[in-house]
């Protein structure tokens, strides 16, 4: 799954590069894991 979040936008149209990663952290259980490979820094 490609989920870096570069150029992600909220409902108002504001750009939030870290929004996708923040949302992933919210939905993973406390005992779950996320793998982040090749994060793009604008």
C-alpha positions as CSV (number, residue, x, y, z in Angstrom):
1,X,0.0,0.0,0.0
2,X,1.3,3.4,-0.9
3,X,0.5,5.7,2.0
4,X,3.2,8.3,2.3
5,X,0.7,11.1,2.3
6,X,2.7,13.6,0.2
7,X,0.2,16.2,-1.1
8,X,-2.6,14.9,1.1
9,X,-5.4,17.5,1.6
10,X,-8.0,17.9,4.3
11,X,-11.7,18.6,3.4
12,X,-11.0,22.4,3.3
13,X,-8.3,21.9,0.7
14,X,-5.3,22.7,3.0
15,X,-2.2,20.5,2.3
16,X,-1.1,18.2,5.1
17,X,1.9,16.0,4.1
18,X,1.8,14.0,7.4
19,X,-2.0,13.5,7.4
20,X,-2.0,10.0,6.0
21,X,0.6,8.8,8.5
22,X,-1.2,10.4,11.4
23,X,-4.5,8.7,10.3
24,X,-2.7,5.3,10.1
25,X,-1.4,5.8,13.6
26,X,-4.9,6.5,14.8
27,X,-6.4,3.3,13.3
28,X,-3.7,0.8,14.3
29,X,-4.2,-1.0,17.6
30,X,-1.9,-0.3,20.5
31,X,-0.3,-3.7,20.0
32,X,-0.2,-3.3,16.2
33,X,2.7,-2.2,14.0
34,X,3.3,0.2,11.1
35,X,6.1,-0.1,8.7
36,X,7.3,3.1,7.1
37,X,9.6,2.9,4.1
38,X,10.9,5.8,2.1
39,X,9.0,8.7,3.7
40,X,9.2,11.8,1.6
41,X,10.2,15.1,3.3
42,X,9.0,18.1,1.3
